[in-house]
Amino acid sequence: MLTPSAISHILQSPEVREFGVVALDGFIGPAHVSVVIGSQPYQYFAEEFQKPVVIAGFEPLDVLQAILMLIRQINTGRAEVENEFTRAVLPQGNIKAQLLVSEVFELRRSFEWRGLGLVPYSALKIKSCYAEYDAERRFSIPALSIADNKACECGAILRGVKQPQDCKIFGTVCTPENPVGSCMVSSEGACAAYYSYGRFRSKDFSALRNH
């Protein structure tokens, strides 16, 4: 639900300024989150950062249509929020769902995202009045912080500053069968997708892997 917090972190966190300028032309808004929060929360990114946003559905044709809509915005110099997933996403979102969430949950001051580190106000926790249903309280679950391998570039890759093949261990030491960094662990991770669909197989990189 708090995807906008993560987008803000990617665009303006100190770590991003350390890595360099984020070379992103636009954003594809996530379908499942946007069904709840609506399209309005993305307006800030279009206006403040002049980055087009297109909310896309889950199906392949939804994603392709969203990419086309982004390209058309870029080609015409526009930075707007457009909704490809109109069959499920409204500007104001799902009000009933928002009320239910706000009844049970409240904001966390900070939360650690895999590969992004601590992101302020980017996650929820169960309110004290529902503490009996809170596994964190009932079972005293400790907060675990596991840093990526020092050779891993996942943080920079997630922020769009680097590409997977810029990482020294990508495709050699770090593969889906032997994931080292967090971007390779999940099948939806940036490095895992890049590896699985073969985009890294340029002549130079293939020569390196076969050496």
C-alpha positions as CSV (number, residue, x, y, z in Angstrom):
1,M,0.0,0.0,0.0
2,L,2.9,2.4,0.6
3,T,4.6,2.2,-2.8
4,P,4.7,6.0,-3.1
5,S,7.1,6.1,-0.1
6,A,9.4,3.7,-1.8
7,I,9.3,5.8,-5.0
8,S,10.2,8.9,-3.0
9,H,13.1,7.1,-1.5
10,I,14.4,6.0,-4.8
11,L,14.2,9.5,-6.3
12,Q,15.5,11.6,-3.4
13,S,17.3,9.5,-0.7
14,P,20.9,10.4,0.3
15,E,22.0,7.0,-1.1
16,V,20.6,7.9,-4.5
17,R,22.6,11.1,-4.5
18,E,25.6,9.0,-3.6
19,F,25.1,6.6,-6.4
20,G,24.3,9.3,-9.0
21,V,21.4,10.5,-11.0
22,V,18.5,8.0,-11.4
23,A,18.1,7.6,-15.2
24,L,14.4,6.7,-15.1
25,D,12.1,7.9,-17.9
26,G,8.9,7.0,-16.1
27,F,7.1,4.6,-13.7
28,I,4.7,1.7,-14.2
29,G,2.3,1.9,-11.3
30,P,1.6,-1.5,-9.6
31,A,-1.9,-2.9,-10.2
32,H,-2.6,-4.6,-6.8
33,V,-1.5,-1.5,-4.8
34,S,-3.3,1.0,-7.0
35,V,-6.6,-0.9,-6.8
36,V,-6.6,0.1,-3.1
37,I,-4.9,3.6,-3.1
38,G,-6.1,4.7,-6.5
39,S,-4.2,6.8,-9.0
40,Q,-4.2,10.2,-7.2
41,P,-1.2,9.4,-4.9
42,Y,1.1,9.2,-8.0
43,Q,0.3,12.8,-9.1
44,Y,3.1,14.2,-6.9
45,F,5.7,12.3,-8.9
46,A,4.4,13.5,-12.2
47,E,4.3,17.1,-11.1
48,E,7.3,17.4,-8.8
49,F,9.8,15.2,-10.8
50,Q,8.2,15.5,-14.2
51,K,8.1,11.7,-14.5
52,P,5.2,10.1,-16.3
53,V,3.3,7.3,-14.5
54,V,1.1,4.7,-16.0
55,I,-0.8,2.3,-13.8
56,A,-0.8,-1.2,-15.4
57,G,-2.8,-4.4,-14.9
58,F,-1.3,-7.8,-14.5
59,E,-1.8,-9.3,-18.0
60,P,0.9,-9.2,-20.6
61,L,-1.2,-6.9,-22.8
62,D,-1.8,-4.6,-19.9
63,V,2.0,-4.2,-19.4
64,L,2.6,-3.7,-23.1
65,Q,-0.2,-1.1,-23.4
66,A,1.2,0.7,-20.3
67,I,4.7,0.8,-21.9
68,L,3.2,2.3,-25.1
69,M,1.4,4.9,-23.1
70,L,4.6,5.8,-21.3
71,I,6.5,6.1,-24.7
72,R,3.7,8.4,-26.0
73,Q,4.0,10.6,-23.0
74,I,7.8,10.8,-23.3
75,N,7.6,11.5,-27.1
76,T,5.2,14.3,-26.6
77,G,7.0,15.8,-23.6
78,R,4.2,15.1,-21.1
79,A,4.5,13.9,-17.5
80,E,1.1,12.8,-16.3
81,V,-0.6,10.0,-14.4
82,E,-2.5,7.7,-16.7
83,N,-4.5,4.6,-15.8
84,E,-4.3,1.7,-18.2
85,F,-6.0,-0.6,-15.6
86,T,-9.3,1.3,-15.7
87,R,-11.3,-1.9,-15.1
88,A,-10.1,-2.1,-11.5
89,V,-8.4,1.2,-10.5
90,L,-10.3,4.4,-9.7
91,P,-8.7,7.9,-9.0
92,Q,-9.7,7.7,-5.3
93,G,-9.1,4.0,-5.0
94,N,-11.2,1.6,-2.9
95,I,-12.5,3.7,-0.1
96,K,-14.0,0.7,1.8
97,A,-10.6,-1.1,1.7
98,Q,-8.8,2.0,2.9
99,L,-11.1,2.4,5.9
100,L,-10.6,-1.2,6.9
101,V,-6.9,-0.9,6.6
102,S,-6.8,2.3,8.7
103,E,-9.0,0.7,11.3
104,V,-6.5,-2.1,12.0
105,F,-3.1,-0.8,10.9
106,E,-1.0,2.3,11.6
107,L,2.2,3.6,10.0
108,R,5.6,2.4,11.1
109,R,8.2,5.2,11.5
110,S,10.7,3.1,9.5
111,F,10.9,-0.2,7.7
112,E,13.8,-2.0,6.0
113,W,13.1,-2.9,2.4
114,R,15.2,-5.6,0.8
115,G,17.9,-3.9,-1.2
116,L,16.7,-0.4,-0.4
117,G,17.5,-0.3,3.3
118,L,15.5,1.7,5.8
119,V,12.6,3.7,4.2
120,P,10.7,6.1,6.5
121,Y,6.9,5.6,6.8
122,S,6.8,2.8,4.1
123,A,5.1,0.0,6.0
124,L,2.3,-0.7,8.4
125,K,1.9,-2.4,11.8
126,I,-1.1,-3.7,13.7
127,K,-2.6,-1.2,16.1
128,S,-2.3,-1.8,19.9
129,C,-6.1,-2.4,20.2
130,Y,-5.6,-5.5,18.0
131,A,-2.4,-6.7,19.8
132,E,-3.8,-10.1,20.5
133,Y,-3.6,-10.8,16.7
134,D,-0.1,-9.3,16.3
135,A,2.5,-12.1,15.8
136,E,5.3,-9.7,16.4
137,R,4.1,-9.2,19.9
138,R,2.8,-12.6,20.8
139,F,5.9,-14.5,19.7
140,S,8.6,-11.8,20.3
141,I,9.9,-12.1,16.8
142,P,13.2,-10.3,16.6
143,A,13.9,-7.8,13.9
144,L,16.6,-9.2,11.5
145,S,18.7,-7.1,9.3
146,I,20.8,-9.1,6.8
147,A,23.1,-7.1,4.6
148,D,23.7,-8.0,1.0
149,N,27.1,-9.4,0.0
150,K,29.7,-6.6,-0.3
151,A,30.2,-7.4,-3.9
152,C,26.4,-7.2,-4.6
153,E,25.1,-4.1,-6.4
154,C,21.4,-4.8,-5.7
155,G,20.8,-1.4,-4.0
156,A,22.0,0.5,-7.0
157,I,20.2,-1.8,-9.4
158,L,16.9,-1.4,-7.6
159,R,17.3,2.4,-7.7
160,G,17.9,2.3,-11.5
161,V,21.5,3.7,-11.1
162,K,23.1,0.5,-12.4
163,Q,22.1,-2.5,-14.5
164,P,22.5,-6.1,-13.4
165,Q,25.5,-6.7,-15.7
166,D,27.3,-3.8,-13.9
167,C,27.6,-6.2,-10.9
168,K,30.8,-8.1,-10.8
169,I,29.2,-11.3,-9.5
170,F,26.1,-11.3,-11.7
171,G,25.7,-14.4,-13.9
172,T,29.0,-15.9,-12.5
173,V,29.0,-16.3,-8.8
174,C,25.4,-15.1,-8.4
175,T,22.7,-17.0,-10.4
176,P,19.1,-18.1,-9.7
177,E,20.5,-21.5,-8.7
178,N,23.0,-19.9,-6.3
179,P,21.6,-16.4,-5.4
180,V,24.0,-14.2,-3.5
181,G,22.2,-10.9,-3.6
182,S,18.6,-10.1,-2.8
183,C,17.8,-9.1,-6.4
184,M,18.5,-12.7,-7.5
185,V,16.7,-14.5,-4.7
186,S,13.1,-13.9,-5.9
187,S,12.0,-14.9,-9.4
188,E,10.5,-11.4,-9.5
189,G,13.9,-9.8,-8.6
190,A,15.5,-7.5,-11.1
191,C,18.6,-9.7,-11.5
192,A,16.7,-12.9,-11.7
193,A,14.5,-11.6,-14.4
194,Y,17.4,-10.2,-16.3
195,Y,19.2,-13.5,-16.1
196,S,16.2,-15.7,-16.9
197,Y,15.2,-13.7,-20.1
198,G,18.8,-13.6,-21.4
199,R,19.2,-9.8,-21.7
200,F,22.7,-10.1,-20.2
201,R,23.9,-12.3,-23.0
202,S,25.8,-9.7,-25.0
203,K,28.9,-10.9,-26.8
204,D,31.3,-9.4,-24.3
205,F,29.4,-10.8,-21.2
206,S,29.0,-14.2,-22.7
207,A,32.7,-14.4,-23.5
208,L,33.4,-13.4,-19.8
209,R,31.1,-16.2,-18.5
210,N,32.6,-18.8,-20.8
211,H,36.2,-17.9,-20.0
